[in-house]
Amino acid sequence: MLTPEEWVRQHFVHFLIDYKHYPQSLMRTENGLKLFNTVKRSDIVIYNRNAEAVALVECKAPEVKITQSTFDQIARYNIHFNARILMVTNGIDTYCVRIENDGSYQFIQDIPDYKDI
C-alpha cells in the first residue's frame, strides 16, 4: 500500500528527474544512516559523479505541516551526508536551502537544476 509520504517521495523524485534533470542513477531513496547510535533513513539523497552527497530531501505526507522541526530533522541527517542543498516537501509546500561555505544557509526560491548544484 502506498502511504501518503511515499506518494510525495515518488512524485518528488519524478519532478527532480523530469523537470530538474537530476540523474536517476545518482539518486537513492530511503538511504540508511547511523546517527547518534540510532539507525535512521533519509528520504532522498542526490550524489555527484564522485559519489559525494550534494542534496538531501526530506518528504512528509501532504497533511503534515513543514515546521522548524522538519528542518531540524534534515539538518541532523545532514551531519552524516554534508550536502550543500537541503529540500523539504510535503507535496504542497517545498522549501530549499543552500548551505554556504561558512555554515550559514540561504533559502533559495526555486529547486536548482542538477547542473547548478
C-alpha positions in Angstrom: 0.0 0.0 0.0 1.3 3.4 -0.9 1.5 5.7 2.1 0.9 9.5 1.7 4.6 10.1 2.4 5.7 7.6 -0.2 3.3 9.2 -2.7 5.1 12.5 -2.1 8.5 10.9 -2.3 7.7 9.2 -5.6 6.3 12.4 -7.2 9.2 14.5 -6.0 11.7 12.0 -7.5 9.7 12.2 -10.8 9.8 16.0 -10.6 13.6 16.1 -10.0 14.3 13.7 -12.9 11.9 15.1 -15.5 11.9 18.8 -14.7 15.2 19.5 -13.0 17.3 16.9 -14.9 18.6 15.0 -11.8 20.1 11.7 -13.0 18.1 8.8 -11.6 21.3 6.8 -11.3 22.7 9.3 -8.8 19.6 9.3 -6.5 19.0 7.0 -3.6 15.7 6.7 -1.7 15.4 5.6 1.9 19.2 5.5 2.4 20.1 4.2 5.8 22.4 6.1 8.1 23.6 5.8 11.6 23.2 8.9 13.7 23.9 9.2 17.4 23.8 5.4 17.9 20.4 5.1 16.2 19.6 4.0 12.7 17.6 6.4 10.6 16.6 6.6 6.9 16.9 9.7 4.7 14.1 10.0 2.1 16.2 11.1 -0.9 19.9 11.6 -1.3 21.4 13.0 -4.6 25.0 12.4 -5.3 27.5 13.8 -7.8 29.6 11.7 -10.1 32.2 11.3 -7.4 29.7 9.6 -5.1 29.5 12.7 -2.8 26.1 13.7 -1.4 25.2 17.1 -2.9 21.5 17.3 -2.0 19.2 15.8 0.7 15.4 15.7 0.6 13.0 15.1 3.5 9.5 14.2 2.5 6.4 14.5 4.6 2.8 13.5 4.0 0.6 16.3 2.5 -1.3 16.8 5.8 2.0 17.3 7.7 2.9 21.0 8.0 6.5 21.9 7.3 7.9 23.3 10.5 11.2 24.1 12.2 11.3 20.5 13.5 11.3 19.3 9.9 14.3 21.5 9.2 15.9 20.3 12.4 15.4 16.7 11.3 17.1 17.2 7.9 19.9 19.2 9.5 20.6 16.3 11.8 20.6 13.9 8.9 23.0 16.2 7.0 25.6 15.8 9.8 26.1 12.4 8.1 25.9 13.5 4.5 27.3 17.0 4.5 25.2 18.0 1.4 25.1 21.6 0.2 21.4 21.6 -0.7 18.6 20.7 1.6 15.0 20.3 0.5 11.8 19.6 2.5 8.5 18.9 0.9 5.0 17.7 1.8 3.9 17.7 -1.9 2.2 21.0 -1.4 4.9 23.2 0.1 8.5 22.8 -0.8 11.5 24.7 0.7 15.1 24.6 -0.4 18.2 26.0 1.3 21.8 26.2 0.2 24.5 25.7 2.8 27.2 28.3 2.4 30.9 27.7 3.0 30.8 29.4 6.4 28.0 27.0 7.5 25.2 29.6 7.2 22.3 28.9 4.9 20.2 30.8 2.4 16.7 29.9 1.3 16.5 29.8 -2.4 13.4 30.5 -4.5 13.5 27.5 -6.8 14.8 24.0 -6.7 18.1 24.2 -8.7 18.7 22.1 -11.8 21.1 19.3 -11.2 23.8 21.1 -13.2 23.6 24.1 -10.8 24.3 22.2 -7.6 
